[in-house]
C-alpha cells in the first residue's frame, strides 16, 4: 500500500515498517482499526516470520535476539548461550517487531524514535534485511524472498565481555521520521 497523504505521501507501507517504526507504533496505538493499521500488523507478522540468519558470537546459529533494558543494542544468542545468560540479568527478548517496539517504549528513557529505528534496523539485518531499504528490497524482504545481504555479523553477548569491534551490532538510526500529523489510508 502506498500512502497518499501527509508526511509519508508516496512511500510504501513496507518501507515505512522498516524505516519509520515510530509511525507504525503510533498508527497501531491510535488507529488500530484502520486499513493502514491492519496493513502494518500484517507486515509486522511477516517480519516476525523471518528467522534470524546471523550467528551467535560462539559461531552457532542465533535463535534469540535480546536487548538490555534501557538499551537498543541488539544481542544475538544461540540456544546454548541464551541458556547461560544470567537469570534476571535485565535482558528482554526482542525477536519480534512488536516486542522490539514494546521494549523501547517500556524501558528506554528518551529518544524513542532513534532507539526504535536502531533496534528494528538491527533486528531486520539479523533476519537478512538489506542494508539499503529500497521499495523493491523492502517488499522482497517482507515477502520472504531470501536474504538480500547475507548473514549479519555475530554479536558478542555483553555479559560475556564483547570482543573489540563487537560492542555495537545494530545499524545506526535513520533520522527524519515520526508520527507527524497524518490520517488513515
C-alpha positions in Angstrom: 0.0 0.0 0.0 1.3 3.4 -0.9 0.4 6.4 1.3 -1.3 9.3 -0.5 -1.3 11.8 2.3 0.8 13.6 4.9 4.4 13.4 5.7 4.9 10.0 4.2 2.9 10.6 1.0 4.3 8.4 -1.8 6.0 5.9 0.5 5.0 2.3 0.7 3.9 0.6 3.9 6.8 -1.9 3.6 9.4 0.9 3.6 7.7 2.7 6.4 7.6 -0.5 8.5 11.4 -0.8 8.2 12.3 2.9 8.2 9.7 4.6 10.5 8.8 2.2 13.3 7.7 5.1 15.4 5.0 6.0 12.9 4.0 2.3 12.8 3.7 2.2 16.6 1.7 5.5 16.5 -0.7 4.1 13.9 -1.2 0.8 15.7 -1.9 2.6 19.0 -4.1 5.4 17.8 -5.9 4.0 14.8 -5.9 0.2 15.4 -9.0 -0.5 13.2 -7.8 1.5 10.2 -6.8 -0.2 6.9 -3.3 1.2 7.4 -3.0 -0.3 10.9 -4.2 -3.7 9.6 -1.6 -3.5 6.8 1.1 -2.6 9.3 0.0 -5.5 11.5 0.2 -8.0 8.6 3.6 -6.7 7.6 4.9 -6.9 11.2 3.7 -10.6 11.2 5.7 -11.1 8.0 8.7 -9.5 9.7 8.3 -11.8 12.7 8.0 -14.9 10.4 11.6 -14.3 9.2 14.1 -16.3 11.2 17.3 -14.9 12.4 20.1 -15.7 9.9 23.0 -14.3 11.9 25.4 -16.2 14.1 26.0 -16.0 17.8 29.4 -14.9 19.0 30.2 -18.6 19.6 29.7 -19.4 15.9 26.4 -21.3 16.1 23.2 -20.1 14.5 21.5 -17.4 16.6 17.9 -18.1 17.6 17.3 -15.3 20.1 17.6 -11.5 19.9 17.8 -9.7 23.2 18.5 -6.3 24.5 19.3 -4.9 27.9 16.7 -2.7 29.5 17.1 1.0 28.6 19.2 0.0 25.5 18.6 -0.7 21.9 21.8 -2.6 21.4 20.9 -6.0 20.0 22.5 -9.1 21.4 22.1 -12.3 19.2 22.3 -15.6 21.0 22.2 -19.3 20.1 20.2 -21.7 22.3 23.3 -22.7 24.4 24.4 -19.1 25.0 20.8 -18.0 25.7 20.6 -20.7 28.4 23.8 -19.4 30.0 22.6 -15.8 30.2 22.3 -14.7 33.9 18.8 -15.0 35.2 17.2 -11.7 35.9 20.1 -10.1 34.1 17.9 -7.3 32.6 17.7 -8.9 29.1 14.4 -8.6 27.2 13.6 -11.0 24.3 13.1 -8.7 21.2 12.9 -11.3 18.4 9.6 -9.8 17.1 8.7 -6.4 15.7 6.1 -5.6 18.3 8.3 -6.9 21.1 11.1 -4.6 19.9 8.8 -1.6 19.9 7.4 -2.5 23.3 11.0 -2.9 24.7 11.8 0.7 23.7 8.5 2.1 24.9 8.8 0.4 28.3 12.5 0.7 29.1 14.2 3.5 27.1 14.0 6.8 28.9 14.4 9.1 25.9 14.9 9.1 22.2 12.2 6.6 21.4 12.3 7.3 17.7 16.0 6.7 17.2 16.0 3.7 19.6 13.1 2.1 17.8 14.8 2.7 14.4 18.1 1.3 15.7 16.5 -1.8 17.2 14.2 -2.6 14.2 17.1 -2.0 11.8 19.4 -4.3 13.8 16.8 -7.0 14.1 16.0 -6.7 10.4 19.6 -7.0 9.5 19.9 -10.1 11.6 16.9 -11.6 9.7 18.6 -10.9 6.3 17.2 -7.4 5.6 19.4 -5.5 3.1 21.5 -2.5 4.2 19.8 -0.2 1.8 16.0 -0.3 2.1 14.5 0.4 -1.3 10.9 -0.2 -2.1 11.8 -3.4 -4.0 14.1 -4.7 -1.3 11.6 -4.0 1.4 8.9 -5.8 -0.5 11.1 -8.8 -1.2 12.3 -9.0 2.4 8.8 -8.9 3.8 7.5 -11.3 1.2 10.1 -13.8 2.5 12.2 -13.9 -0.7 15.5 -15.0 0.7 18.2 -12.9 2.3 19.2 -9.8 0.4 22.6 -9.1 2.1 23.6 -12.5 3.6 24.0 -13.2 7.3 24.6 -10.3 9.7 27.9 -10.4 11.7 27.9 -12.1 15.1 27.4 -10.1 18.2 29.1 -11.0 21.4 26.9 -11.2 24.5 27.5 -8.1 26.6 27.6 -10.1 29.7 30.4 -12.3 28.3 32.6 -9.3 27.5 32.4 -8.1 24.0 35.3 -8.5 21.7 36.9 -5.4 20.4 34.9 -4.0 17.5 31.8 -6.1 18.5 30.3 -3.8 21.1 27.5 -2.4 18.9 25.9 -4.7 16.3 22.9 -2.6 15.3 22.8 -0.3 12.4 22.8 3.5 13.0 19.4 5.1 13.3 17.7 6.6 10.3 16.8 10.2 11.0 13.9 12.3 10.0 10.8 10.2 10.6 7.9 10.3 13.1 4.2 10.3 13.5 3.7 13.8 12.2 0.1 14.8 11.5 -1.2 12.1 9.2 -4.5 10.3 9.0 -5.6 7.0 7.6 -5.0 5.5 4.2 
